[in-house]
Amino acid sequence: MITTTIHTIHDRNFRGHIQNGWLDSYHTFSFGDFQDPNRMGFRSLRVINDDRVIPGAGFGMHGHRDMEILTYVLEGEVAHKDTLGTGSVIRPGDVQIMSAGTGIQHSEFNNSDTEPVHLLQIWMLPDRQNITPRYDQRNFPLAEKQGKLRLVASKDGREGSVLIHQDIDLYVSVLSSGERITFEMGSDRFAWIQVARGIVTLNGESLRAGDGVQINSPERLELTTDAIAEILLFDLA
C-alpha cells in the first residue's frame, strides 16, 4: 500500500487470494478468510472480487440481504438465476445490479462449457435497509466507453445507468494507446479507481490490472495508457 497526501494505492499483490478446483479469486477488500484491517472497504464500497471461473462451474444458490451487488463481466458469460424469477445471461458490456434488501437467493454460473469467465463482483452498502429486492441489467456498448467515462450506475438512474440505492456514481472507461480521460471530483466527494485490465497512468503514477486507488480528497484525475486498458471509477459520498 502506497500513500500520498491525497490518495492511497492498494497494490494488487497484497489482495486476498483463493484458488480451488473451479474458482480463482482475488479480493481487493477483506472477504471470507482474508481479513486485513487496511482493506475493510472504502466509504460505502465494501467488496471488489476479481473472479475467474472454469467452464460450467459457479456459485450455487445462496442468500444475501441489505447489500447492493453489481456484476461486471470482462470476458465470457455468466448465467444468473434468482428467487425473483430472473433468468439472464450477463456478457461483456452488461452491468447487472441486484438489490438484496429484505433477502434474496441467487446463483451465478459460467454459461459456457468450454470457455472460462472473468468478472468483477462488487458489493455496496445500501443507503437504507429492508428495501424490496430487485434486479436490473443493461448493456453499455464499447463505443460509449471508448476514450471516455460512461456513467453505468447511479443513485438516480440518469443517462440510462442502472439504479443503485446509494450515493455512488460508477463510471467505466476503455482506453486505447494515447487516449486520455480526466475527472474533476466534487468538493465533498471521494473516489475509488479499480484497474480492471491493462496498464494505466494516473496523475503520473503507473497502475496495473488489480490495483485500486483510494482518493481521499478532491483531486483532478487524469488517466492515460500506452496500450489497452479498462477502468472503473467510483464517485462516492
Residue pairs with C-beta under 8 A, 6 or more apart in sequence:
1 8
1 9
1 10
1 11
1 14
1 38
2 8
2 9
2 11
3 9
6 215
6 216
6 217
6 219
7 213
7 214
7 215
7 216
7 219
8 213
8 214
8 216
9 205
9 207
9 211
9 212
9 213
9 214
10 28
10 39
10 211
10 212
10 213
10 214
11 211
12 26
12 195
12 208
12 209
12 210
12 211
12 212
14 36
14 39
15 26
15 27
15 28
15 34
15 39
15 50
15 210
16 26
16 27
16 30
16 31
16 32
16 33
16 34
16 36
16 39
17 25
17 26
17 27
17 34
18 24
18 25
18 27
18 32
18 33
18 34
19 25
21 54
21 57
22 53
22 54
22 57
22 58
23 51
23 52
23 53
23 54
23 57
24 51
24 52
24 53
25 49
25 50
25 51
25 52
26 49
26 50
26 210
27 34
27 39
27 47
27 48
27 49
27 50
28 39
28 47
28 48
28 49
28 50
28 194
28 210
28 212
29 39
29 40
29 41
29 42
29 45
29 46
29 47
29 48
30 36
30 39
30 40
30 41
31 47
31 49
41 47
41 125
42 190
42 192
42 214
42 236
43 190
43 192
43 236
43 237
44 124
44 125
44 127
44 166
44 167
44 168
44 236
44 237
45 122
45 124
45 168
45 192
45 234
45 236
46 67
46 123
46 124
46 125
47 121
47 122
47 123
48 120
48 121
48 122
48 194
48 212
49 120
49 121
49 122
50 118
50 120
50 210
51 118
51 119
51 120
51 121
52 116
52 117
52 118
53 109
53 110
53 116
53 117
53 119
54 110
54 116
55 110
55 112
55 113
55 114
55 115
55 116
56 109
56 110
56 112
56 113
57 109
57 110
58 78
58 79
58 107
58 108
58 109
58 110
59 107
59 108
59 109
60 107
61 81
61 105
61 106
61 107
62 105
62 106
62 107
63 103
63 104
63 105
64 98
64 100
64 103
64 104
64 106
65 100
65 101
65 102
65 103
65 104
66 100
66 101
66 125
66 126
66 129
66 130
67 100
67 123
67 124
67 125
67 126
68 97
68 98
68 99
68 100
68 123
68 124
68 125
68 126
68 164
68 165
68 166
69 97
69 98
69 99
69 100
69 121
69 122
69 123
69 124
70 95
70 96
70 97
70 98
70 121
70 122
70 123
70 124
70 153
70 162
70 164
70 170
71 78
71 80
71 90
71 95
71 96
71 98
71 108
71 119
71 120
71 121
71 122
72 94
72 95
72 96
72 119
72 120
72 121
72 122
72 172
72 196
72 232
73 90
73 91
73 92
73 94
73 117
73 118
73 119
74 92
74 118
74 119
74 120
74 196
74 197
74 230
75 92
75 116
75 117
75 118
76 92
76 110
76 111
76 112
76 115
76 116
76 117
76 118
76 119
77 89
77 90
77 91
77 110
77 111
77 112
77 117
78 89
78 90
78 96
78 108
78 109
78 110
78 111
78 117
78 119
79 87
79 88
79 89
79 90
79 108
79 109
79 110
79 111
80 86
80 87
80 88
80 89
80 90
80 96
80 106
80 107
80 108
81 87
81 106
81 107
82 98
82 104
82 105
82 106
82 107
82 135
83 104
83 105
83 106
83 133
84 104
84 133
84 134
84 135
86 135
88 96
88 135
88 137
89 111
90 96
90 119
90 137
91 139
93 139
93 140
93 141
93 142
94 137
94 138
94 139
94 140
95 137
95 138
95 139
95 140
95 152
95 153
95 161
95 162
95 172
96 135
96 136
96 137
96 162
97 135
97 136
97 137
97 153
97 162
97 163
97 164
98 104
98 106
98 133
98 134
98 135
99 126
99 131
99 132
99 133
99 134
99 135
99 164
99 165
100 133
101 126
101 129
101 130
101 131
101 132
101 133
101 134
102 130
102 131
102 132
102 133
103 133
104 133
108 121
110 116
110 117
111 117
120 194
120 196
120 232
124 164
124 166
124 168
125 166
126 165
126 166
127 155
127 165
127 166
127 167
128 165
131 165
136 162
136 163
137 162
138 152
138 160
138 161
138 162
140 150
140 152
140 172
142 174
144 150
145 172
145 173
145 174
146 174
146 175
146 176
146 179
147 173
147 174
147 175
147 176
147 179
147 181
148 173
148 181
149 171
149 172
149 173
149 181
149 183
149 233
150 171
150 172
150 173
151 158
151 159
151 161
151 169
151 170
151 171
152 161
152 162
152 170
152 171
152 172
153 161
153 162
153 163
153 164
153 168
153 169
153 170
154 161
154 162
154 163
154 164
154 168
154 169
154 170
155 163
155 164
155 165
155 166
155 167
155 168
155 169
156 163
157 163
161 170
164 170
166 237
167 236
167 237
168 234
168 235
168 236
168 237
169 234
169 235
170 232
170 233
170 234
170 235
171 183
171 232
171 233
171 234
171 235
172 230
172 231
172 232
172 233
173 181
173 223
173 230
173 231
173 233
174 228
174 229
174 230
175 181
175 198
175 200
175 223
175 224
175 225
175 228
175 229
175 230
175 231
176 225
176 227
176 228
177 225
177 226
177 227
177 228
178 224
178 226
179 224
179 225
180 222
180 223
180 224
181 222
181 223
181 224
182 220
182 221
182 222
182 223
183 191
183 220
183 221
183 233
183 235
184 220
184 221
185 191
185 215
185 218
185 219
185 220
185 221
185 235
186 218
186 235
187 218
188 237
189 218
189 235
189 236
189 237
190 214
190 215
190 216
190 217
190 235
190 236
190 237
191 213
191 215
191 219
191 221
191 233
191 234
191 235
191 236
192 212
192 213
192 214
192 215
192 233
192 234
192 236
193 202
193 207
193 212
193 213
193 215
193 221
193 223
193 231
193 232
193 233
193 234
194 211
194 212
194 231
194 232
194 234
195 207
195 208
195 209
195 210
195 211
195 212
195 229
195 230
195 231
196 209
196 230
196 231
196 232
197 209
197 228
197 229
197 230
198 208
198 209
198 225
198 227
198 228
198 229
198 230
199 206
199 207
199 208
199 209
199 225
199 226
199 227
199 229
200 206
200 207
200 223
200 224
200 225
200 229
200 231
201 207
201 223
201 224
201 225
202 213
202 221
202 222
202 223
203 219
203 220
203 221
203 222
207 213
209 229
215 221
221 233
223 231
